[in-house]
């Protein structure tokens, strides 16, 4: 089955929740406070009937600036975004902010949805659409399809539904190996007669009833007692599904949003990450070496110090290599994207991508470290693996550690290791560990010098 997650984005009161209700029949504003105030505060969820073999989940995110952290908890795992712009207001501050976040999180597919089409004339609508097209120029949405809809009259709702079904048909399938199972928790609650239940978007891998999994970064092992996908009981959950897991052996109070459920031993736990950091072109702030910032990743948010490795400051639209040093342990994987928010006042102004999820401490402007980061960012998998082995040779790394650092399935890592061995770039030690040929040459020379001195 092809599982796809569609998410909304856009300014507060631009009709995202009404749009989802018109598409699916589900009102995603479930909280009394949301219904009273008429705005989305927490993440909302619905499902859309797809073609045979296709399952489409929809995430409704808050548009208000006060709830951006809640928006970030849901938007990271989507395959297709519906960027909503109300025709009676046009592009607004959170339209721009959400759009910058989508680019930073490497969302690659979307539809421009112009809502409230029944409230304006065609000349005004043309002007709003032109402004929006100007905003998205040069991005993944530059050539995106667009549609003008009214959730009130039903205008073009069916057209939008067909556009979504067409767009998700070619969405790349996620990795579904069981050892890659990963689900960031975005809700935790307790159900009478069942106990602790968590929900999230299953980013990759799969899980099965009765399977033992680990809670990161706390490291606790729990057991899956029940699985629901889009409200239906299941034996297995697969990547790309909105999933609820009933967990045995842990209380509701012992879990929180932002923690991650993953296969046992499949996630690094660290306080230091290497990353490529970039500021929004629209940012009014600088990022200086040593600044403390909020980092949003998956459904979590943490505070860290930013150590810029190749410059002293980053201006709007600029990028640099950085080491993120956290106050508390975090769990991410190489290739994960994140958002940077200013420490105080909290304001979104950039983001980046993780290049090393468990980094050693680097000195600033160190050429060797920067060269390896370039390989980790732009290199092929075999080149990245070789760089990792070169870094880790003194620890005699094994397959499990290398798969973890590469963020690859063990079978794929093993293939790459065999390739490097044939090229005589690495050497096997004791059948399990491996070291780089350059490290072998260094310790060989050292051993010769020791012997010469002895004799």
N, C-alpha and C positions, 0 to 999 in steps of 0.2 A: 504493500500500500504506500502511496506517495503522500506524505504528511507535510502540510504547509501551514505556516503561521503568517497571518496578515495583521498589520498594526495600523492604528491611526496616528496622526500627528497634526498639530495646528494650534492656533490661538484659542483661549478660553471663549466659550459661547459661539464657536463657529460651526456648531451642528454635528460634531463627531458622534456623540451618543445617539442622537436622533437618526443619523445616517445608518448606524449599525442596526438600530431597531427596525428601520424601513427595509434593510437588506435581509435580516435574519428573523425578525419578530421578537427578539430578545432585548429587554431593557437592561443594559449593563450597569446602570446606577442602582445598586442594591441597598446602599446605606440610607438610613432615614435622613441624615444630614445632607447627602447628595440630592435626594428628592426634594427636600425643603428649600435648599439654596439654588437648585437647578444647575449645579456644576459638578463635574466629575472630580472626586478627591482621590479615591483608590482605583487600582486597576480593575477593569471590567472585562468579562469574557463571554464570547458567544461562538457558535459554530455555523458554518455555511455549507449547505449541501453541494457537493462537487460532483464531478463525473465519476463513473465507475473506477474504483481503485484510487480515489483522491479524497483526502480528508482535510478540510480547511478550518482552522481555528482562527478566531479574530480577537485581538486584544485592543481594548479601548483605554487610552491613556489620558491623564489629566492635562488640561491646557493652561491652567492658571500658574503664574510664575512661582507661587508659594509651594506648589506641589511638583516641581520639576524633578526632585529626587524620586518621587513615586513614578513619574513618567519614565525615568531612566531604568527603573526596576523592571519595566515591561518591554521596552523598545529594543533592547539589545539582541533578542533572539529571533527577530522576524525575518521573513523572506521577501515580503512585499509590503510597501507602505502606501497608505492612502493619505496624501497631504491635503488636508481640508482648508479651503480658503472661502470665507463667507463673502458673497458678492455685495452685500450691503456695507461691508467694512473694508474689504481688501486685505493686503499684507499688513500684519500687525507685529508688535515686538516678539510675541511667542511664536509666531509663524517663522520669523527669521531665526530665533534661537533653536527651535525644533529642527529646522532645516539644517543648520550648522551641526547639530548633534547627529543627525542622520548621516551626514557626510563623514563625520569623524568616526562613527561606528561601522563604516564601510557597508552600509545598506546599498544594494546595487540595483534595485528594481522598485518602481513606484508608479502611481497614477495620480495626476492632479485632479482633485475633486472640488469643483466650485459649487458650494452649497447655497441654499436660500435663493435659488434662481427665480422663484415666484415673487420676490420682493423688489426687483430692480428691472429697469428697461435694458434692451439689448446694447445700446450705446455705452451705458455705464458698465455692463458686464464685460464688454470688449476691452474697456480701459483697465479693469481689474485683472483680467486675464493677461493683458500685455505687461502690466507691472509684475505679475507673478513669473511670467516667462523670463523677464529681465533678471529677477532674483535668482532663478535656477540655472541661468546660462553658464555653460562650462562644467556642469555637474551631471550626475547620473540621471537627473530628471530633465535635462535639457530637451531631449527628444521624447519625453514620456507622453503617453496618451492623456487626454484631458476630457472631462465631461461636466456639464452643468446640470445639477440635480436640485430637486426640492423634496425633502422628506415629508413635507406637509401635503403636497398634491400628488406625490409619487412620480413626478416628472423625471424620466431617464434613470430611475432606480433599476429597472430591469436591464437597461443598457450597461450600467455600471457592473451589475452582477455578471453579465456575459464577459465584460472586459477583465474582471478579476479571474474568472475561470480560464480565460484564454492566456492571461499573463502567468498564472501559476503552473500551467501545463509544462513549461520548459524550465521550471525552477530546479536547480541542481539538487540532487539527492544528498542528504546528510550522511556522514559516517555512522554506521549502525552496529559496529562490533561491540559485543557485551562488555569488553574490558575498557571501552571508552565512555561508558555510561556517565552522564553528568547532568544534574538538574539543580540550577540555582533556586533556592526557596524564596518565593515572593509572598506566601501566606502560610501562617501556622494557626491551627485551631484544634479544638477538641470536640468529638462527637460522642454523645451518650451511647454506650454499648460498643463503641469502636476504639475510643482513645484518641491518640495523637494523629492528626492528618496534616500533611503539607501539600502545597500545590506549587507548580512552576512549569516553565516551558522546557521540555527535554531537549537539550541542545544537541547532543550526539550520543551514540550508543543505544543500548536497550537494557531493560531490566525485567526480571521475572518474579512471579509470586514466590515467596519463600526465600528469595535471595538475600544474602547478607551484604550490606553496603556500608560506606563510611561517611560520617558527618565531618566536613572540613570547614575551618581549620582545627576544630576541637579534637578530631581524631577518634571519635567514639564509633563503635560498630553497632548497627541496628539491623533489624530484620523487616523485610517488606511483608506485611500481613494482608494487604489488600491493594488493588490497583483500579483506578477509574480513569478512563480517557473520554473527555467531553461528556461526563456524566454517566457513562456506561461502564459496567464492571468488565474487567479484562484479566487475562492471565499474563499478558506481556504488554509493555509500553515501549514505543519506538521513538527515535529521534524525530523532532518536528511536531510532536503531539503536546497539547495541554494536558497535563497529568496530575492526578491527585494520588498520593501514596499514604496508606494507613500503616504507621510504623509501630512495631513492637519493641519494648525495652527502653522507651524514652518518654519523658513527660513533655507536655506542651511548653512548660516554663523553661525547659532545657534546650530549646531551639529558638532561633530568631531569623527574621528575614535577612537575607544576605549570605547566610551559610549555604554550603553546597553539599548535596548528596551525590556521591560518585562511587565507582567501583573501588573496592578495598585496595589501597596502595597505589592508586592511579593519579593522585594529585600531589604536587609539591606543596610544602608549607614553608613560608619564608617571610622575612622582614625586609628583604632587599630585592628589588626587581630592576632589570635593565630595560630601557624603553626608548622608542623614538617619540618625542613630544612635539606637538604643533599647536600654535594658537590660531583661533578663528581670525579671518581677515577683518571681521567687524569688531574685534576685541579693542577695548579702550585701555586695557591693562598690559603691563609687561610681566613676564615671568623671570625673576632674577634668581641667580644661584643662591641656594639656602632658603628660599621661600617655603613656607608651609601651606599646603593646599588640601582640599578635599578631593579624593579620587573615587569616582563611581565606576564600578565594574560589575557585570552581571546584575544581580539585584542588591549588591552591597555598596556601602560607602565607608571609606576609611580616611584617616588623616595621615599625611606623610610629609617628609622634607624632600625637596627636589634638589639634587646635586647635578648641575649641568656639567657634562663631561668635556664639551668642546667649545664652550663660549661662556660669557658672564651673564648674559640676559637674552631673552627672546622677545621680539616685538610682534605685533599683529601680522599674521600670515607667514611668520618664520617658523623654522623647526630646528631641533637639535637632539643629540643623544643625551640621555639623562639616567641617573640612578635614583629610584624612588625608595626612600628609607622610611619604613612604617613604624608606628608606635606599638602596634599589635601584629601578631602573625596573620598573613593573608594567604589565600590559595587561588592562584590563577594558572593559566597555561600559556605557553609560547603562542603568539598569534592572536591572543585576546585583545580586544579594543577597550579603551576606557575613556572617561570624560574627566576633565579637570575643572573644579569649581573653586573660586577664590575663598580663602579661609574666612574672612570677615570684612565686609558683608558677603554672604554666600552668593556667588554670581558665576554662571557658566562662561568660560572664556577659552577653552581649548580641549585637547585630548591627545590620544596617541595609541600606540600598539606595543604590546609586551614582546621583547626580543629574548629575554632570559628570565624565567620564572623563579629561579633560586640562585641569585647572583652573589659572587664574592665581592668584597669591598674594592672599589676601583679608586685610583688616584686620578685627579682631573688632568685632562690633556695628555693622557698616556697613549701613545700611538698604537702599541700592540693591542690594548683593550678596544680602541676605536676601530681598528682593522677587523677584529673578530666580530664586533657588533655589525659592521657593514656586511660581512658574510652572512650573519644570522638574519639580517633583514632582506638581503637581495639574492643570496645563494640558493643553489639547488639543494634538495634534501641531503644528498650525499656530501656536498660541500659543507653544509651546516653540521652534519654529524661528525665529519672529520675535524671541524673546528672545536666542537664540544669535547671530542676525545683528546685533542691536543691540550685543551684547558684542564681536563680532569685526569690525565694519565697518571699523576702521582697517587691517585686514589684507586687505580685499577678498576675502572667502572665496568659494571655488568650490563646485560641486555635490558633488565628492568629499569635501571637508572637512565640509560641512554634513551629508551622509549619515552620515559617521562619528560626528559629535557627536550627532546625533539618534538614532543606532542604527536606521536605516531603510534599506530598499533604495533605490537611486538613483531608480528610477521613481516611488516614492511621494514622495520628497523633491522631485522635479521638479514633481509635481502640486501640492504645497503651495506651492512657489515661485510658480507661475503664479497661484494663488489670492491670495497676498500682493501680487503685482504688480498684479492687477486691483483690489485694494482700495487701491492706491497707498501701501502701507505700506513697500515696498522698491523699489529702483531697480536695473535691470540696468546693468552697466558692462562695456564691451568684449565683450558677448555671453556671457561666461563667469562673471565675478564679479558680486557684488551687494552693496549697502550699504543700511542702513536709512534711511528718509526723514528721521528726526531727525538722523542723522549728516550727511546731505546738507545739511540746513538749517544745521548748525553750521559746516561748511566753506565754505558759501556766504557766511554772515555774516562769517567770518574773511577770505575773499577780498575782500569789499566793504570791510572795514576797512583791509586792506593797500593797496587801490587809493586809498581816500580819503587815507590818509597820504601816499602817493606824490604825489598831485596837490595 
